[in-house]
Amino acid sequence: MRHDRLVLILLWRELVAGLRAMRRRDLAWIALGGGGLLAYAIADVIVALHAAAPKLRNDQLLWMLGLPLVLAVLGALAGNAVSGLCLRRAFAPFLKALPLAAGRRRRLAGEATLVLAGPLVLLVALSVGFACAVIGKPLAPTWGLSAAILFALGFGTAALWRLRRRPRLLLDEAAREVAPVGKPWLRCLDRARPRWLTSWAWKLPAGHVRPSWKLTAAGLLLALGAILGAWASLAGRSAAPAAVAGLAGGILVFMLSLRCQPLGSPVLRTAPIGFVRVWLRLVRLPLQLSLAFFLLPAGAALAAEPSAWSVPVASGLWLLVLNGAYAVFGAYFLNAPFVAMLSFAGALAYASYETLEYGRTVLIGLAALVFFLWHRTRQRYRNG
């Protein structure tokens, strides 16, 4: 068939094009620097596993409940992300001219998802098996195989659900395109010039928010986290739980709401609008949402322990710093928000881990990384 492996071919071509678009110096930095950091992290993990080996071997709750639950959740998240990636390629707008029915496109996306699942499942099996061998767990290969099966079950369930749900989403999108646009919900927040930028980044018609189960679930989880943090502070008369909940929820709101795709538009880059102005305009609405979420836990922290007013204030300042840092990551990985989130979380985790050993001087390296990404993003916006 002419269109067999179409989605895989598209993904491969995008990967090759992305690698060719990078300079050899950047590729060398990624390969050598990333490989060195990965080797260092693996060595630290091995040392930590050796130190905690007796406790890990005898922790039945970890092996019977904790590890299977984590593997199933990770598999579901990976399956949802990979199947969504393949579906977006199968139903891309530039492929509408091809004589492919929706069912055929869905099957092509399913084949690509299955192919991409193989390396992930193998990686999980090798990682768990290697960890079991390091701590001296009996039947390490069996544990690795069991972990791969659990991960594959979670991956397959999420991917199958996402693939079967696609036709209904297409019908809903078509109905929304012909339906009249209601009163904008974000008009009061989206007035700065250029006032159309946030709506374009979020793909919203005239600033109108489209309700969905994802938006509802995310809102409920974030609200539950804020309420639990506020309750813990008020019950324990301590400002720390609410401040931490506000900081974590605020940065999560900012990460989920920031979209920087307009920075890659040739039309926008050739317009008489500077990079800093566009970047600040994209950041403005997510920052407002992040600070609005932070106010409830911060108020609870202040009410629980008025003498510790510096705790919520410090959390607010750190929230601004983390939001600014992630805004740079989001602008650098402008077409891949998931990669931006993963890279930002990895950079924070690595910097936090190294501060335990080398002190706060590690934060200078993190600041240098943010400045480097900012410079590269600004150069790309100017030069294409």
BELMOQUI-V231859 format. One record per residue. N is the residue number from 0. RES is the residue in one letter. SS is DSSP state (h for helix, s for strand, l for the rest). NEAR is the number of other C-alpha atoms within 8 Angstrom. D_CENTER is the distance of its C-alpha to the mean C-alpha in Angstrom with 2 decimals. Layout:
BEGIN
[[N RES SS NEAR D_CENTER] [N RES SS NEAR D_CENTER]]
END
This chain:
BEGIN
[[0 M l 3 36.03] [1 R l 3 34.94] [2 H l 5 31.41] [3 D l 6 30.63] [4 R l 9 27.38] [5 L h 9 26.47] [6 V h 12 22.71] [7 L h 8 22.78] [8 I h 8 24.89] [9 L h 9 22.56] [10 L h 9 19.55] [11 W h 8 21.94] [12 R h 8 23.34] [13 E h 8 20.03] [14 L h 8 19.30] [15 V h 8 22.87] [16 A h 8 22.79] [17 G h 8 19.76] [18 L h 8 21.59] [19 R h 7 24.82] [20 A h 6 23.42] [21 M l 8 22.64] [22 R l 7 25.61] [23 R h 6 27.05] [24 R h 6 26.63] [25 D h 8 22.86] [26 L h 10 22.80] [27 A h 9 25.10] [28 W h 9 22.99] [29 I h 9 19.90] [30 A h 8 22.17] [31 L h 8 24.38] [32 G h 9 22.13] [33 G h 9 19.23] [34 G h 9 21.91] [35 G h 8 23.63] [36 L h 8 20.68] [37 L h 8 19.90] [38 A h 8 23.61] [39 Y h 8 23.82] [40 A h 8 20.97] [41 I h 8 22.70] [42 A h 8 25.97] [43 D h 8 24.75] [44 V h 8 23.39] [45 I h 10 26.78] [46 V h 8 28.67] [47 A h 8 26.79] [48 L h 11 27.43] [49 H h 9 31.07] [50 A h 6 31.46] [51 A l 9 30.13] [52 A h 10 31.63] [53 P h 7 34.43] [54 K h 7 32.25] [55 L h 9 29.58] [56 R h 10 32.33] [57 N l 6 33.98] [58 D l 8 31.04] [59 Q h 7 31.64] [60 L h 7 29.09] [61 L h 9 26.30] [62 W h 9 27.53] [63 M h 8 28.54] [64 L h 8 25.81] [65 G h 9 22.94] [66 L h 9 22.15] [67 P h 11 22.60] [68 L h 8 20.38] [69 V h 8 17.48] [70 L h 12 18.05] [71 A h 14 18.32] [72 V h 10 15.10] [73 L h 11 13.20] [74 G h 16 15.27] [75 A h 15 14.55] [76 L h 10 10.76] [77 A h 9 11.49] [78 G h 16 14.30] [79 N h 12 12.62] [80 A h 8 10.05] [81 V h 11 13.07] [82 S h 14 15.55] [83 G h 9 13.70] [84 L h 8 13.56] [85 C h 13 17.24] [86 L h 13 18.25] [87 R h 8 17.12] [88 R h 11 19.30] [89 A h 13 22.11] [90 F l 9 22.35] [91 A l 8 21.81] [92 P h 5 24.32] [93 F h 5 26.24] [94 L h 8 27.09] [95 K l 8 28.88] [96 A l 5 32.18] [97 L l 5 32.08] [98 P l 5 34.25] [99 L l 6 31.56] [100 A l 6 31.44] [101 A h 7 28.34] [102 G h 6 29.17] [103 R h 8 29.52] [104 R h 12 26.19] [105 R h 12 24.58] [106 R h 8 26.47] [107 L h 13 25.36] [108 A h 15 21.68] [109 G h 11 22.59] [110 E h 9 24.40] [111 A h 12 21.57] [112 T h 13 19.21] [113 L h 8 22.01] [114 V h 7 22.48] [115 L h 9 18.89] [116 A h 11 18.98] [117 G h 8 21.95] [118 P h 7 20.49] [119 L h 8 17.70] [120 V h 12 20.45] [121 L h 9 22.71] [122 L h 8 20.30] [123 V h 12 19.91] [124 A h 13 23.70] [125 L h 9 24.48] [126 S h 9 22.20] [127 V h 12 23.62] [128 G h 14 27.09] [129 F h 10 27.07] [130 A h 10 26.00] [131 C h 13 28.79] [132 A h 10 31.23] [133 V h 10 30.47] [134 I h 13 31.18] [135 G l 9 34.15] [136 K l 9 33.03] [137 P l 6 35.59] [138 L l 6 34.71] [139 A h 13 31.56] [140 P h 7 31.36] [141 T h 8 31.70] [142 W h 11 28.83] [143 G h 16 26.65] [144 L h 10 27.82] [145 S h 9 27.23] [146 A h 13 23.65] [147 A h 12 23.11] [148 I h 9 24.80] [149 L h 12 22.71] [150 F h 16 19.44] [151 A h 12 21.04] [152 L h 10 22.18] [153 G h 15 18.81] [154 F h 17 17.39] [155 G h 11 20.50] [156 T h 10 20.61] [157 A h 13 17.18] [158 A h 14 17.81] [159 L h 8 21.34] [160 W h 8 20.45] [161 R h 11 18.03] [162 L h 12 20.74] [163 R h 7 23.53] [164 R h 8 21.92] [165 R h 10 21.58] [166 P h 8 25.26] [167 R h 7 25.25] [168 L h 8 22.24] [169 L h 8 24.21] [170 L h 8 27.23] [171 D h 8 25.43] [172 E h 8 24.08] [173 A h 8 27.63] [174 A h 8 29.13] [175 R h 8 26.97] [176 E h 7 28.00] [177 V h 6 31.66] [178 A l 6 31.41] [179 P l 6 32.38] [180 V l 7 29.78] [181 G l 5 30.30] [182 K l 5 30.55] [183 P l 9 27.48] [184 W l 8 25.66] [185 L l 9 24.11] [186 R l 8 27.26] [187 C l 6 28.02] [188 L l 6 24.67] [189 D l 12 24.52] [190 R l 8 27.89] [191 A l 6 27.27] [192 R l 6 28.22] [193 P l 7 26.92] [194 R l 8 26.43] [195 W l 9 24.92] [196 L h 10 21.88] [197 T h 12 19.38] [198 S h 12 20.66] [199 W h 9 20.26] [200 A h 12 16.62] [201 W h 7 15.88] [202 K l 6 18.48] [203 L l 11 20.65] [204 P h 7 24.41] [205 A h 8 26.15] [206 G h 12 23.52] [207 H l 12 23.95] [208 V l 8 21.10] [209 R l 5 20.98] [210 P l 6 20.80] [211 S l 6 18.86] [212 W h 6 18.19] [213 K h 6 14.40] [214 L h 8 15.24] [215 T h 9 17.97] [216 A h 8 16.17] [217 A h 8 13.41] [218 G h 8 16.41] [219 L h 8 18.49] [220 L h 8 16.15] [221 L h 9 15.62] [222 A h 8 19.37] [223 L h 8 20.29] [224 G h 10 18.54] [225 A h 14 20.36] [226 I h 9 23.59] [227 L h 8 23.55] [228 G h 15 22.99] [229 A h 15 25.78] [230 W h 9 28.02] [231 A h 11 27.67] [232 S h 16 28.67] [233 L h 12 31.53] [234 A h 8 32.81] [235 G h 7 32.73] [236 R l 8 33.76] [237 S l 12 31.01] [238 A l 15 28.59] [239 A h 9 25.98] [240 P h 12 24.16] [241 A h 17 23.70] [242 A h 15 22.72] [243 V h 10 19.98] [244 A h 13 18.75] [245 G h 17 18.90] [246 L h 13 17.05] [247 A h 8 14.13] [248 G h 14 14.09] [249 G h 13 14.65] [250 I h 12 11.78] [251 L h 9 9.44] [252 V h 12 11.46] [253 F h 13 11.24] [254 M h 10 7.50] [255 L h 6 7.68] [256 S h 7 10.96] [257 L l 11 10.87] [258 R l 10 11.74] [259 C l 12 13.60] [260 Q h 10 15.00] [261 P h 9 18.51] [262 L h 12 18.72] [263 G h 10 19.30] [264 S l 8 22.04] [265 P h 7 25.49] [266 V h 6 27.19] [267 L h 10 25.39] [268 R h 13 25.87] [269 T h 6 29.56] [270 A l 6 30.08] [271 P l 5 31.68] [272 I l 8 28.53] [273 G l 6 27.30] [274 F h 9 23.82] [275 V h 6 23.71] [276 R h 8 24.83] [277 V h 10 22.25] [278 W h 11 19.38] [279 L h 8 20.80] [280 R h 13 21.27] [281 L h 14 17.65] [282 V h 10 16.71] [283 R h 8 19.58] [284 L h 11 18.60] [285 P h 12 15.11] [286 L h 10 17.10] [287 Q h 8 19.79] [288 L h 10 17.66] [289 S h 14 16.16] [290 L h 9 19.73] [291 A h 8 21.16] [292 F h 12 19.07] [293 F h 13 20.06] [294 L h 9 23.74] [295 L h 11 24.44] [296 P h 16 23.46] [297 A h 12 25.01] [298 G h 8 28.16] [299 A h 13 28.37] [300 A h 19 28.09] [301 L h 13 30.84] [302 A h 8 32.99] [303 A h 13 32.71] [304 E l 11 33.77] [305 P h 8 35.18] [306 S h 5 36.41] [307 A h 9 32.92] [308 W h 9 31.83] [309 S h 6 30.35] [310 V h 10 27.51] [311 P h 13 25.82] [312 V h 8 26.73] [313 A h 8 25.10] [314 S h 12 21.91] [315 G h 10 21.97] [316 L h 8 22.55] [317 W h 9 19.72] [318 L h 11 17.43] [319 L h 8 18.73] [320 V h 8 18.30] [321 L h 9 14.65] [322 N h 12 13.97] [323 G h 8 16.02] [324 A h 9 14.39] [325 Y h 12 10.84] [326 A h 10 12.76] [327 V h 11 14.15] [328 F h 14 11.01] [329 G h 15 9.89] [330 A h 12 13.51] [331 Y h 11 13.77] [332 F l 10 11.04] [333 L l 13 12.29] [334 N l 6 12.05] [335 A l 8 8.69] [336 P h 10 5.90] [337 F h 6 3.53] [338 V h 8 6.03] [339 A h 14 6.21] [340 M h 12 3.53] [341 L h 8 5.16] [342 S h 9 8.26] [343 F h 10 8.52] [344 A h 8 8.30] [345 G h 8 10.68] [346 A h 9 12.86] [347 L h 8 13.29] [348 A h 8 14.10] [349 Y h 8 16.48] [350 A h 11 18.10] [351 S h 8 18.62] [352 Y h 8 20.17] [353 E h 10 22.40] [354 T h 12 23.61] [355 L h 7 25.30] [356 E h 6 27.38] [357 Y h 8 27.88] [358 G l 8 27.50] [359 R l 7 25.80] [360 T l 8 26.80] [361 V h 11 23.54] [362 L h 9 21.90] [363 I h 8 24.01] [364 G h 8 22.20] [365 L h 10 18.78] [366 A h 8 20.45] [367 A h 8 21.93] [368 L h 8 18.64] [369 V h 11 17.34] [370 F h 8 20.76] [371 F h 8 20.73] [372 L h 11 17.48] [373 W h 10 19.05] [374 H h 8 22.27] [375 R h 9 20.89] [376 T h 10 19.02] [377 R h 9 22.25] [378 Q h 9 24.36] [379 R h 8 22.42] [380 Y h 11 22.83] [381 R h 8 26.50] [382 N h 5 27.42] [383 G l 8 25.16]]
END
